[in-house]
Amino acid sequence: MSITKPEPESCRVCTIILTHNEQANLPACLEGLRGFGREVFVVDSGSGDRTVEIAREQGAEVVTHPFESHARQWNWALQNLPISTEWILALDADQRVSAKLRDEIAALLDNEETARGNVNGFYVKRKQIFRGKWIRHGGYYPKYLLKLFRRGQAWADENDLVDHHFVVRGETAKLKNDIIEDNRNEADISVWIDKHNRYAILQARQEFKRAQRKQELIQRGSLRGSPDERILWLKNIWCRLPLFIRPFLYFSYRYFLRLGFLDGKPGFVFHFLQAFWYRLLVDINLDDLRREAQTERTRESRAILEQRSCEIEEGGRVMRG
């Protein structure tokens, strides 16, 4: 059954969904949008499963674009899709809009004060599901994600190599209800592990570049700022902590101080893998990058010294001659 499309005057939001081999996740994502928006775009990066077929069966418009990074894919979508609505809802295929959130957004966008106001972006609470279990503790709920914003007022920070976050011109606010994130591909734990092996390499490169000041920050961290600014402030502290020690500290903080143990056996697996194992992989890759850079600097220094030595010797022969 296809998505019911309301009349244009009753709907002010366009939904964009990024996909790649998401046949396990996309049906639930699209089901959460039933009767919600007249525009649904699926931006696919070459799926080999039934993702595109499912999207079209459900009434979404499918556009194909090669994937470079999440941030670049989002920026391409925002700049090139024929969006006609004032507001955009940005989703990953494993995210589902809850019924309460759908009603809240609909009421919000029907409010004339929203149209006239200065708020250009809204954060929603993510409810993380890991292998069928809600990860409620460990500081993992609520986590606010910027998902709803005015057209032309937001873009993704392309410095992010792993995931993405949006930057909005103007003010932001928080919504009350949840977006549910449940990657059903990760019921096979090897999928989660393979993905985070790739992410660890990218995360290490990102942290290394920022430490070398090779990335220009377009958003500043602030403890009292928006949710994203607060995360950036915490990341700045994280980057100053010693490698190989900080994964132990982070896991202990999440699992014991933030009561992650209350999430049971699935919670232990999640917090251990996400807070310790993954962070340890990042540190291993980052340490490799630092040692490679140090080796390269040593080579360059030796080359400079040898060149200067040759110049001095040549100068001495000229003076003796």
Number of C-alpha atoms within 10 A of each C-alpha: 8 15 22 14 17 14 10 13 8 14 20 20 26 21 23 24 24 24 25 18 18 24 22 17 21 28 18 16 22 25 17 19 20 19 14 25 24 24 23 25 22 25 24 22 17 15 14 11 13 13 24 25 12 17 25 15 14 18 18 22 15 18 14 14 14 10 17 10 16 20 22 19 20 24 17 15 20 19 12 9 12 10 19 14 17 15 22 25 21 20 20 20 26 22 23 26 26 18 14 13 20 21 13 15 21 17 11 14 17 15 11 9 11 13 15 8 9 12 17 21 25 20 21 21 20 20 23 22 17 18 18 13 15 18 24 17 18 23 15 17 14 15 15 20 17 24 19 24 25 19 20 14 14 21 21 20 20 21 20 18 20 19 15 18 19 21 18 20 15 11 12 17 13 15 16 11 20 21 23 20 21 23 21 18 17 16 13 10 11 11 13 15 16 10 12 21 15 13 18 22 19 19 22 24 18 19 20 19 14 16 13 9 10 11 15 9 12 9 12 12 18 15 13 9 13 18 20 22 17 16 15 18 17 14 14 16 10 13 14 10 13 10 16 16 11 19 23 15 13 19 22 19 16 20 21 13 13 15 15 24 17 15 19 12 11 17 23 17 13 19 25 21 17 18 22 21 20 19 24 20 21 26 23 16 18 22 16 13 16 13 11 12 12 12 12 12 12 12 12 12 12 12 12 12 12 12 12 12 12 12 12 12 12 11 12 11 10 9 8 6 6
